[in-house]
Amino acid sequence: MFSRRWIFSTCLVALAAAPTAASAQEWARKMFQDTKAEFGTVALGSKTEHIFEFTNLYKEDVHVASVRTSCNCTIPSVEVANAKSWEKGAIKATFNTGGGFVGQRGATVTVTFDKPYFAEVQLSVSGFIRNDVVFNPGSVNFVEVDKGTELTRAIAVEYAGRSDWRITDVRSGNANLEVELKEPTVTPGKVRYEMHVKLKPDAPEGRINDYLSLITNDQSTSNVKVAVEGRVVAPLTVSPQSLVLGTLKAGETIKKVVVVKAKTPFKVLKVKCEHDCFEVKPDSDEAKTAHIIPVTFTAGDSAVEIAQNIEIITDLGKGATAICKATASVVAIEAPAEAKTIELKPITNPGDTAASSR
Protein backbone atom coordinates (compact mmCIF):
# COMPACT_ATOMS: atom_id res chain seq x y z
CA MET A 1 0.00 0.00 0.00
CA PHE A 2 1.28 3.46 -0.82
CA SER A 3 2.31 5.51 2.17
CA ARG A 4 3.95 8.83 2.88
CA ARG A 5 6.41 9.45 5.69
CA TRP A 6 7.36 12.69 7.38
CA ILE A 7 10.43 12.95 9.68
CA PHE A 8 10.55 15.99 11.91
CA SER A 9 13.63 16.58 12.17
CA THR A 10 17.74 34.79 39.76
CA CYS A 11 17.37 35.23 43.00
CA LEU A 12 14.62 34.40 45.48
CA VAL A 13 12.59 37.40 46.57
CA ALA A 14 11.01 37.78 49.97
CA LEU A 15 7.53 39.29 49.67
CA ALA A 16 7.13 42.34 51.84
CA ALA A 17 4.24 42.60 54.29
CA ALA A 18 0.83 42.70 52.59
CA PRO A 19 1.20 43.95 49.00
CA THR A 20 -0.57 47.07 47.81
CA ALA A 21 -3.68 46.83 45.65
CA ALA A 22 -1.61 47.58 42.55
CA SER A 23 0.94 44.84 43.27
CA ALA A 24 -1.47 42.28 44.73
CA GLN A 25 -1.95 40.58 41.37
CA GLU A 26 1.48 41.30 39.90
CA TRP A 27 3.53 39.12 42.27
CA ALA A 28 1.44 36.10 41.23
CA ARG A 29 1.44 36.99 37.54
CA LYS A 30 5.24 37.05 37.49
CA MET A 31 5.35 33.34 38.32
CA PHE A 32 3.70 32.32 35.00
CA GLN A 33 5.80 32.05 31.84
CA ASP A 34 2.68 32.12 29.67
CA THR A 35 -0.96 33.01 30.29
CA LYS A 36 -2.48 32.24 26.87
CA ALA A 37 -3.26 28.97 25.07
CA GLU A 38 -4.34 29.13 21.43
CA PHE A 39 -5.35 25.66 20.23
CA GLY A 40 -6.10 26.69 16.65
CA THR A 41 -8.45 24.35 14.78
CA VAL A 42 -9.15 21.03 16.52
CA ALA A 43 -11.38 18.07 15.74
CA LEU A 44 -14.60 17.16 17.47
CA GLY A 45 -13.88 14.89 20.43
CA SER A 46 -10.11 15.38 20.24
CA LYS A 47 -8.13 15.53 23.45
CA THR A 48 -7.02 19.14 23.66
CA GLU A 49 -5.41 20.52 26.80
CA HIS A 50 -2.71 22.89 27.95
CA ILE A 51 -0.61 22.95 31.13
CA PHE A 52 0.05 26.41 32.55
CA GLU A 53 3.14 26.07 34.78
CA PHE A 54 4.19 28.59 37.38
CA THR A 55 7.44 28.78 39.36
CA ASN A 56 7.57 30.04 42.94
CA LEU A 57 10.08 32.92 42.82
CA TYR A 58 9.69 33.75 46.50
CA LYS A 59 10.92 32.56 49.89
CA GLU A 60 7.36 32.01 51.12
CA ASP A 61 5.34 28.92 50.16
CA VAL A 62 2.70 29.44 47.45
CA HIS A 63 -0.71 27.72 47.38
CA VAL A 64 -3.49 27.66 44.76
CA ALA A 65 -6.88 27.76 46.49
CA SER A 66 -9.12 27.29 43.44
CA VAL A 67 -9.68 27.74 39.70
CA ARG A 68 -12.82 28.79 37.82
CA THR A 69 -13.81 29.27 34.18
CA SER A 70 -15.95 31.79 32.35
CA CYS A 71 -17.23 29.16 29.88
CA ASN A 72 -17.93 25.43 30.09
CA CYS A 73 -16.09 25.02 26.78
CA THR A 74 -12.95 24.94 28.97
CA ILE A 75 -12.56 22.74 32.05
CA PRO A 76 -9.80 23.89 34.45
CA SER A 77 -8.15 21.81 37.15
CA VAL A 78 -5.30 22.23 39.62
CA GLU A 79 -2.51 19.75 38.85
CA VAL A 80 0.00 20.94 41.49
CA ALA A 81 -1.33 23.34 44.12
CA ASN A 82 1.63 23.77 46.49
CA ALA A 83 5.05 25.11 45.56
CA LYS A 84 7.99 25.92 47.79
CA SER A 85 10.84 28.18 46.66
CA TRP A 86 11.81 27.38 43.06
CA GLU A 87 9.30 24.54 42.89
CA LYS A 88 6.72 24.43 40.09
CA GLY A 89 2.94 24.37 40.27
CA ALA A 90 0.57 23.60 37.40
CA ILE A 91 -2.93 24.43 36.16
CA LYS A 92 -4.49 22.30 33.40
CA ALA A 93 -7.01 23.76 30.96
CA THR A 94 -8.94 21.17 28.93
CA PHE A 95 -10.84 22.27 25.83
CA ASN A 96 -14.28 20.62 25.97
CA THR A 97 -14.36 19.32 22.39
CA GLY A 98 -16.89 16.60 23.19
CA GLY A 99 -19.44 18.63 25.12
CA GLY A 100 -21.53 19.93 22.23
CA PHE A 101 -19.36 22.98 21.56
CA VAL A 102 -18.45 23.75 17.93
CA GLY A 103 -16.99 26.72 16.11
CA GLN A 104 -14.83 29.44 17.67
CA ARG A 105 -14.74 29.14 21.46
CA GLY A 106 -12.80 30.84 24.24
CA ALA A 107 -12.71 31.15 28.00
CA THR A 108 -10.94 32.93 30.83
CA VAL A 109 -9.58 30.71 33.59
CA THR A 110 -9.11 32.51 36.92
CA VAL A 111 -6.51 31.09 39.29
CA THR A 112 -6.93 32.12 42.93
CA PHE A 113 -3.94 32.07 45.33
CA ASP A 114 -4.46 32.26 49.08
CA LYS A 115 -0.83 31.91 50.21
CA PRO A 116 1.27 33.80 50.98
CA TYR A 117 -1.28 36.48 50.04
CA PHE A 118 -4.53 36.63 48.12
CA ALA A 119 -4.15 37.17 44.38
CA GLU A 120 -5.88 36.20 41.14
CA VAL A 121 -4.32 35.51 37.73
CA GLN A 122 -6.36 35.29 34.51
CA LEU A 123 -5.42 32.73 31.86
CA SER A 124 -7.02 32.74 28.41
CA VAL A 125 -7.91 29.74 26.24
CA SER A 126 -9.28 29.80 22.68
CA GLY A 127 -9.72 27.57 19.66
CA PHE A 128 -11.98 26.50 16.81
CA ILE A 129 -13.80 23.15 17.12
CA ARG A 130 -14.88 21.67 13.78
CA ASN A 131 -17.48 18.92 13.74
CA ASP A 132 -16.61 17.41 10.35
CA VAL A 133 -13.25 15.95 11.48
CA VAL A 134 -12.93 13.28 14.17
CA PHE A 135 -9.81 11.59 15.62
CA ASN A 136 -10.02 8.04 16.93
CA PRO A 137 -8.63 7.90 19.58
CA GLY A 138 -8.79 11.58 20.52
CA SER A 139 -5.01 11.98 20.81
CA VAL A 140 -1.70 10.23 20.22
CA ASN A 141 -0.88 9.01 23.72
CA PHE A 142 2.43 7.27 24.38
CA VAL A 143 1.61 7.13 28.12
CA GLU A 144 4.97 6.22 29.76
CA VAL A 145 7.93 5.19 27.60
CA ASP A 146 11.34 4.03 28.82
CA LYS A 147 14.13 6.19 27.44
CA GLY A 148 15.81 4.53 24.47
CA THR A 149 12.62 2.70 23.43
CA GLU A 150 11.03 3.12 20.00
CA LEU A 151 7.24 3.12 20.15
CA THR A 152 4.51 3.64 17.50
CA ARG A 153 0.89 4.62 18.02
CA ALA A 154 -1.91 4.50 15.41
CA ILE A 155 -4.68 7.07 15.07
CA ALA A 156 -7.54 7.35 12.57
CA VAL A 157 -8.52 10.66 10.98
CA GLU A 158 -12.13 10.65 9.76
CA TYR A 159 -13.73 13.40 7.69
CA ALA A 160 -17.38 13.82 6.68
CA GLY A 161 -18.20 16.20 3.82
CA ARG A 162 -16.44 16.28 0.46
CA SER A 163 -15.10 13.10 -1.09
CA ASP A 164 -12.06 15.00 -2.42
CA TRP A 165 -10.91 16.19 1.03
CA ARG A 166 -7.23 15.32 1.52
CA ILE A 167 -4.36 15.68 3.99
CA THR A 168 -1.45 17.16 2.03
CA ASP A 169 1.18 17.45 4.77
CA VAL A 170 1.86 16.72 8.43
CA ARG A 171 4.00 19.16 10.45
CA SER A 172 5.50 19.19 13.90
CA GLY A 173 8.13 21.11 15.83
CA ASN A 174 9.19 17.94 17.65
CA ALA A 175 12.14 16.30 15.87
CA ASN A 176 11.62 13.11 17.90
CA LEU A 177 8.37 12.28 16.10
CA GLU A 178 8.05 10.48 12.78
CA VAL A 179 4.70 10.19 10.99
CA GLU A 180 3.54 7.74 8.35
CA LEU A 181 0.23 8.47 6.61
CA LYS A 182 -1.46 5.63 4.78
CA GLU A 183 -3.37 6.08 1.53
CA PRO A 184 -6.93 7.30 2.33
CA THR A 185 -10.06 5.20 2.19
CA VAL A 186 -12.72 7.17 0.30
CA THR A 187 -16.48 6.55 0.30
CA PRO A 188 -19.25 8.93 -0.82
CA GLY A 189 -19.00 12.00 1.44
CA LYS A 190 -16.37 10.43 3.74
CA VAL A 191 -12.57 10.20 3.86
CA ARG A 192 -10.59 8.12 6.35
CA TYR A 193 -6.84 8.14 6.97
CA GLU A 194 -4.79 5.84 9.17
CA MET A 195 -1.79 7.61 10.64
CA HIS A 196 1.14 5.98 12.47
CA VAL A 197 3.13 8.21 14.83
CA LYS A 198 6.51 6.93 16.00
CA LEU A 199 8.48 8.22 18.97
CA LYS A 200 12.18 7.88 18.23
CA PRO A 201 14.44 6.05 20.73
CA ASP A 202 16.66 9.12 21.25
CA ALA A 203 13.78 11.20 22.63
CA PRO A 204 14.94 12.95 25.83
CA GLU A 205 13.51 12.34 29.28
CA GLY A 206 10.52 14.41 30.28
CA ARG A 207 6.95 15.15 29.43
CA ILE A 208 5.62 15.04 25.85
CA ASN A 209 3.05 17.75 25.28
CA ASP A 210 2.99 18.59 21.58
CA TYR A 211 0.74 18.79 18.53
CA LEU A 212 0.81 17.50 14.99
CA SER A 213 -0.58 19.93 12.42
CA LEU A 214 -2.52 18.23 9.63
CA ILE A 215 -2.43 20.43 6.52
CA THR A 216 -5.44 19.81 4.28
CA ASN A 217 -6.81 21.09 0.97
CA ASP A 218 -9.71 22.70 2.82
CA GLN A 219 -9.21 26.39 2.10
CA SER A 220 -11.39 27.66 4.94
CA THR A 221 -9.64 25.78 7.78
CA SER A 222 -6.64 24.02 6.28
CA ASN A 223 -4.77 23.31 9.55
CA VAL A 224 -6.17 20.77 12.05
CA LYS A 225 -4.22 19.89 15.20
CA VAL A 226 -3.98 16.54 16.97
CA ALA A 227 -2.43 16.30 20.44
CA VAL A 228 0.62 14.14 21.16
CA GLU A 229 1.23 13.35 24.82
CA GLY A 230 3.10 11.04 27.14
CA ARG A 231 6.26 10.88 29.21
CA VAL A 232 9.75 9.55 28.54
CA VAL A 233 11.25 8.09 31.71
CA ALA A 234 14.78 7.00 32.49
CA PRO A 235 15.33 3.25 32.93
CA LEU A 236 17.07 4.09 36.19
CA THR A 237 16.05 6.43 39.00
CA VAL A 238 18.47 7.74 41.59
CA SER A 239 17.55 9.13 44.99
CA PRO A 240 18.55 11.69 45.96
CA GLN A 241 19.45 13.30 42.66
CA SER A 242 21.39 15.93 44.60
CA LEU A 243 23.48 14.75 47.56
CA VAL A 244 24.04 17.74 49.85
CA LEU A 245 26.91 17.00 52.25
CA GLY A 246 26.86 20.39 53.97
CA THR A 247 29.80 22.28 55.48
CA LEU A 248 32.74 20.31 56.86
CA LYS A 249 36.03 21.24 58.47
CA ALA A 250 39.28 19.95 57.04
CA GLY A 251 39.73 16.28 57.89
CA GLU A 252 36.07 15.67 58.79
CA THR A 253 34.25 12.64 57.35
CA ILE A 254 30.58 12.19 56.50
CA LYS A 255 28.75 9.10 55.23
CA LYS A 256 25.64 9.04 53.04
CA VAL A 257 23.83 6.58 50.79
CA VAL A 258 22.44 6.81 47.26
CA VAL A 259 19.63 4.47 46.15
CA VAL A 260 19.36 3.40 42.50
CA LYS A 261 16.19 1.65 41.26
CA ALA A 262 14.85 0.08 38.05
CA LYS A 263 11.77 -1.87 36.98
CA THR A 264 13.84 -5.00 36.27
CA PRO A 265 16.82 -6.53 38.15
CA PHE A 266 20.19 -5.08 37.19
CA LYS A 267 23.83 -5.15 38.23
CA VAL A 268 25.97 -2.18 39.16
CA LEU A 269 29.12 -2.61 37.08
CA LYS A 270 31.04 0.42 38.27
CA VAL A 271 30.73 3.65 40.21
CA LYS A 272 32.79 6.58 38.93
CA CYS A 273 33.73 9.65 40.95
CA GLU A 274 36.80 11.61 39.92
CA HIS A 275 37.34 13.56 43.15
CA ASP A 276 39.72 11.76 45.53
CA CYS A 277 37.82 12.96 48.63
CA PHE A 278 35.01 10.51 47.76
CA GLU A 279 34.95 6.79 48.44
CA VAL A 280 32.08 5.17 46.55
CA LYS A 281 31.50 1.52 45.77
CA PRO A 282 28.56 -0.79 44.91
CA ASP A 283 26.80 -2.62 47.72
CA SER A 284 26.94 -5.95 45.85
CA ASP A 285 27.53 -7.56 42.46
CA GLU A 286 24.10 -9.24 42.43
CA ALA A 287 21.25 -8.37 40.04
CA LYS A 288 18.34 -6.70 41.87
CA THR A 289 15.81 -3.92 41.33
CA ALA A 290 17.34 -1.58 43.95
CA HIS A 291 20.93 -0.94 44.98
CA ILE A 292 22.18 1.07 47.95
CA ILE A 293 25.44 2.86 47.16
CA PRO A 294 27.42 3.98 50.27
CA VAL A 295 29.20 7.32 49.82
CA THR A 296 31.99 8.43 52.17
CA PHE A 297 33.38 11.96 51.90
CA THR A 298 36.52 13.08 53.73
CA ALA A 299 37.28 16.79 53.60
CA GLY A 300 40.75 17.80 52.47
CA ASP A 301 43.02 20.44 54.00
CA SER A 302 42.02 23.33 51.72
CA ALA A 303 38.91 25.48 51.86
CA VAL A 304 36.96 24.70 48.70
CA GLU A 305 33.46 24.36 47.22
CA ILE A 306 32.95 20.90 45.72
CA ALA A 307 30.39 19.88 43.07
CA GLN A 308 31.03 16.36 41.85
CA ASN A 309 29.04 13.90 39.73
CA ILE A 310 28.74 10.34 40.99
CA GLU A 311 28.11 8.15 37.94
CA ILE A 312 26.60 4.70 38.51
CA ILE A 313 27.09 2.41 35.50
CA THR A 314 24.81 -0.63 35.15
CA ASP A 315 24.22 -3.56 32.78
CA LEU A 316 20.78 -2.32 31.74
CA GLY A 317 20.27 -1.75 28.03
CA LYS A 318 23.34 -0.17 26.48
CA GLY A 319 25.02 0.37 29.82
CA ALA A 320 22.41 2.70 31.32
CA THR A 321 23.80 5.11 33.88
CA ALA A 322 22.42 7.13 36.76
CA ILE A 323 24.03 10.36 37.93
CA CYS A 324 23.87 11.92 41.39
CA LYS A 325 25.45 15.33 41.96
CA ALA A 326 27.21 15.69 45.31
CA THR A 327 28.02 19.10 46.78
CA ALA A 328 30.05 20.07 49.84
CA SER A 329 31.74 23.09 51.41
CA VAL A 330 35.11 22.58 53.08
CA VAL A 331 36.32 25.25 55.51
CA ALA A 332 39.88 25.55 56.79
CA ILE A 333 40.59 25.06 60.49
CA GLU A 334 41.52 28.38 62.09
CA ALA A 335 44.97 28.55 63.64
CA PRO A 336 44.95 29.19 67.41
CA ALA A 337 45.73 32.74 68.53
CA GLU A 338 49.40 33.36 69.43
CA ALA A 339 49.94 33.00 73.18
CA LYS A 340 51.55 35.87 75.16
CA THR A 341 54.46 35.22 77.51
CA ILE A 342 54.05 36.50 81.07
CA GLU A 343 57.24 37.45 82.94
CA LEU A 344 57.05 37.77 86.72
CA LYS A 345 59.08 40.53 88.41
CA PRO A 346 59.78 41.00 92.09
CA ILE A 347 57.94 43.77 93.87
CA THR A 348 60.37 46.48 95.01
CA ASN A 349 57.82 49.14 95.98
CA PRO A 350 54.17 48.72 97.12
CA GLY A 351 52.93 50.74 94.10
CA ASP A 352 54.67 48.62 91.49
CA THR A 353 52.71 46.07 89.31
CA ALA A 354 53.34 42.47 90.10
CA ALA A 355 53.77 41.44 86.50
CA SER A 356 54.15 42.88 83.01
CA SER A 357 53.74 41.31 79.63
CA ARG A 358 55.61 41.52 76.40
C-alpha positions in Angstrom: 0.0 0.0 0.0 1.3 3.5 -0.8 2.3 5.5 2.2 4.0 8.8 2.9 6.4 9.4 5.7 7.4 12.7 7.4 10.4 12.9 9.7 10.6 16.0 11.9 13.6 16.6 12.2 17.7 34.8 39.8 17.4 35.2 43.0 14.6 34.4 45.5 12.6 37.4 46.6 11.0 37.8 50.0 7.5 39.3 49.7 7.1 42.3 51.8 4.2 42.6 54.3 0.8 42.7 52.6 1.2 44.0 49.0 -0.6 47.1 47.8 -3.7 46.8 45.7 -1.6 47.6 42.5 0.9 44.8 43.3 -1.5 42.3 44.7 -1.9 40.6 41.4 1.5 41.3 39.9 3.5 39.1 42.3 1.4 36.1 41.2 1.4 37.0 37.5 5.2 37.0 37.5 5.3 33.3 38.3 3.7 32.3 35.0 5.8 32.1 31.8 2.7 32.1 29.7 -1.0 33.0 30.3 -2.5 32.2 26.9 -3.3 29.0 25.1 -4.3 29.1 21.4 -5.3 25.7 20.2 -6.1 26.7 16.6 -8.5 24.4 14.8 -9.1 21.0 16.5 -11.4 18.1 15.7 -14.6 17.2 17.5 -13.9 14.9 20.4 -10.1 15.4 20.2 -8.1 15.5 23.4 -7.0 19.1 23.7 -5.4 20.5 26.8 -2.7 22.9 28.0 -0.6 22.9 31.1 0.1 26.4 32.6 3.1 26.1 34.8 4.2 28.6 37.4 7.4 28.8 39.4 7.6 30.0 42.9 10.1 32.9 42.8 9.7 33.7 46.5 10.9 32.6 49.9 7.4 32.0 51.1 5.3 28.9 50.2 2.7 29.4 47.5 -0.7 27.7 47.4 -3.5 27.7 44.8 -6.9 27.8 46.5 -9.1 27.3 43.4 -9.7 27.7 39.7 -12.8 28.8 37.8 -13.8 29.3 34.2 -15.9 31.8 32.4 -17.2 29.2 29.9 -17.9 25.4 30.1 -16.1 25.0 26.8 -13.0 24.9 29.0 -12.6 22.7 32.0 -9.8 23.9 34.4 -8.1 21.8 37.2 -5.3 22.2 39.6 -2.5 19.8 38.9 0.0 20.9 41.5 -1.3 23.3 44.1 1.6 23.8 46.5 5.1 25.1 45.6 8.0 25.9 47.8 10.8 28.2 46.7 11.8 27.4 43.1 9.3 24.5 42.9 6.7 24.4 40.1 2.9 24.4 40.3 0.6 23.6 37.4 -2.9 24.4 36.2 -4.5 22.3 33.4 -7.0 23.8 31.0 -8.9 21.2 28.9 -10.8 22.3 25.8 -14.3 20.6 26.0 -14.4 19.3 22.4 -16.9 16.6 23.2 -19.4 18.6 25.1 -21.5 19.9 22.2 -19.4 23.0 21.6 -18.5 23.7 17.9 -17.0 26.7 16.1 -14.8 29.4 17.7 -14.7 29.1 21.5 -12.8 30.8 24.2 -12.7 31.1 28.0 -10.9 32.9 30.8 -9.6 30.7 33.6 -9.1 32.5 36.9 -6.5 31.1 39.3 -6.9 32.1 42.9 -3.9 32.1 45.3 -4.5 32.3 49.1 -0.8 31.9 50.2 1.3 33.8 51.0 -1.3 36.5 50.0 -4.5 36.6 48.1 -4.2 37.2 44.4 -5.9 36.2 41.1 -4.3 35.5 37.7 -6.4 35.3 34.5 -5.4 32.7 31.9 -7.0 32.7 28.4 -7.9 29.7 26.2 -9.3 29.8 22.7 -9.7 27.6 19.7 -12.0 26.5 16.8 -13.8 23.2 17.1 -14.9 21.7 13.8 -17.5 18.9 13.7 -16.6 17.4 10.3 -13.2 16.0 11.5 -12.9 13.3 14.2 -9.8 11.6 15.6 -10.0 8.0 16.9 -8.6 7.9 19.6 -8.8 11.6 20.5 -5.0 12.0 20.8 -1.7 10.2 20.2 -0.9 9.0 23.7 2.4 7.3 24.4 1.6 7.1 28.1 5.0 6.2 29.8 7.9 5.2 27.6 11.3 4.0 28.8 14.1 6.2 27.4 15.8 4.5 24.5 12.6 2.7 23.4 11.0 3.1 20.0 7.2 3.1 20.2 4.5 3.6 17.5 0.9 4.6 18.0 -1.9 4.5 15.4 -4.7 7.1 15.1 -7.5 7.3 12.6 -8.5 10.7 11.0 -12.1 10.7 9.8 -13.7 13.4 7.7 -17.4 13.8 6.7 -18.2 16.2 3.8 -16.4 16.3 0.5 -15.1 13.1 -1.1 -12.1 15.0 -2.4 -10.9 16.2 1.0 -7.2 15.3 1.5 -4.4 15.7 4.0 -1.5 17.2 2.0 1.2 17.5 4.8 1.9 16.7 8.4 4.0 19.2 10.4 5.5 19.2 13.9 8.1 21.1 15.8 9.2 17.9 17.6 12.1 16.3 15.9 11.6 13.1 17.9 8.4 12.3 16.1 8.1 10.5 12.8 4.7 10.2 11.0 3.5 7.7 8.3 0.2 8.5 6.6 -1.5 5.6 4.8 -3.4 6.1 1.5 -6.9 7.3 2.3 -10.1 5.2 2.2 -12.7 7.2 0.3 -16.5 6.5 0.3 -19.3 8.9 -0.8 -19.0 12.0 1.4 -16.4 10.4 3.7 -12.6 10.2 3.9 -10.6 8.1 6.4 -6.8 8.1 7.0 -4.8 5.8 9.2 -1.8 7.6 10.6 1.1 6.0 12.5 3.1 8.2 14.8 6.5 6.9 16.0 8.5 8.2 19.0 12.2 7.9 18.2 14.4 6.1 20.7 16.7 9.1 21.3 13.8 11.2 22.6 14.9 12.9 25.8 13.5 12.3 29.3 10.5 14.4 30.3 7.0 15.1 29.4 5.6 15.0 25.9 3.0 17.7 25.3 3.0 18.6 21.6 0.7 18.8 18.5 0.8 17.5 15.0 -0.6 19.9 12.4 -2.5 18.2 9.6 -2.4 20.4 6.5 -5.4 19.8 4.3 -6.8 21.1 1.0 -9.7 22.7 2.8 -9.2 26.4 2.1 -11.4 27.7 4.9 -9.6 25.8 7.8 -6.6 24.0 6.3 -4.8 23.3 9.5 -6.2 20.8 12.0 -4.2 19.9 15.2 -4.0 16.5 17.0 -2.4 16.3 20.4 0.6 14.1 21.2 1.2 13.4 24.8 3.1 11.0 27.1 6.3 10.9 29.2 9.8 9.5 28.5 11.3 8.1 31.7 14.8 7.0 32.5 15.3 3.2 32.9 17.1 4.1 36.2 16.0 6.4 39.0 18.5 7.7 41.6 17.6 9.1 45.0 18.5 11.7 46.0 19.4 13.3 42.7 21.4 15.9 44.6 23.5 14.7 47.6 24.0 17.7 49.9 26.9 17.0 52.2 26.9 20.4 54.0 29.8 22.3 55.5 32.7 20.3 56.9 36.0 21.2 58.5 39.3 19.9 57.0 39.7 16.3 57.9 36.1 15.7 58.8 34.3 12.6 57.4 30.6 12.2 56.5 28.8 9.1 55.2 25.6 9.0 53.0 23.8 6.6 50.8 22.4 6.8 47.3 19.6 4.5 46.2 19.4 3.4 42.5 16.2 1.6 41.3 14.9 0.1 38.1 11.8 -1.9 37.0 13.8 -5.0 36.3 16.8 -6.5 38.2 20.2 -5.1 37.2 23.8 -5.1 38.2 26.0 -2.2 39.2 29.1 -2.6 37.1 31.0 0.4 38.3 30.7 3.6 40.2 32.8 6.6 38.9 33.7 9.6 41.0 36.8 11.6 39.9 37.3 13.6 43.1 39.7 11.8 45.5 37.8 13.0 48.6 35.0 10.5 47.8 34.9 6.8 48.4 32.1 5.2 46.5 31.5 1.5 45.8 28.6 -0.8 44.9 26.8 -2.6 47.7 26.9 -6.0 45.8 27.5 -7.6 42.5 24.1 -9.2 42.4 21.3 -8.4 40.0 18.3 -6.7 41.9 15.8 -3.9 41.3 17.3 -1.6 43.9 20.9 -0.9 45.0 22.2 1.1 48.0 25.4 2.9 47.2 27.4 4.0 50.3 29.2 7.3 49.8 32.0 8.4 52.2 33.4 12.0 51.9 36.5 13.1 53.7 37.3 16.8 53.6 40.7 17.8 52.5 43.0 20.4 54.0 42.0 23.3 51.7 38.9 25.5 51.9 37.0 24.7 48.7 33.5 24.4 47.2 33.0 20.9 45.7 30.4 19.9 43.1 31.0 16.4 41.8 29.0 13.9 39.7 28.7 10.3 41.0 28.1 8.1 37.9 26.6 4.7 38.5 27.1 2.4 35.5 24.8 -0.6 35.1 24.2 -3.6 32.8 20.8 -2.3 31.7 20.3 -1.8 28.0 23.3 -0.2 26.5 25.0 0.4 29.8 22.4 2.7 31.3 23.8 5.1 33.9 22.4 7.1 36.8 24.0 10.4 37.9 23.9 11.9 41.4 25.4 15.3 42.0 27.2 15.7 45.3 28.0 19.1 46.8 30.1 20.1 49.8 31.7 23.1 51.4 35.1 22.6 53.1 36.3 25.3 55.5 39.9 25.6 56.8 40.6 25.1 60.5 41.5 28.4 62.1 45.0 28.5 63.6 44.9 29.2 67.4 45.7 32.7 68.5 49.4 33.4 69.4 49.9 33.0 73.2 51.6 35.9 75.2 54.5 35.2 77.5 54.0 36.5 81.1 57.2 37.5 82.9 57.1 37.8 86.7 59.1 40.5 88.4 59.8 41.0 92.1 57.9 43.8 93.9 60.4 46.5 95.0 57.8 49.1 96.0 54.2 48.7 97.1 52.9 50.7 94.1 54.7 48.6 91.5 52.7 46.1 89.3 53.3 42.5 90.1 53.8 41.4 86.5 54.2 42.9 83.0 53.7 41.3 79.6 55.6 41.5 76.4 
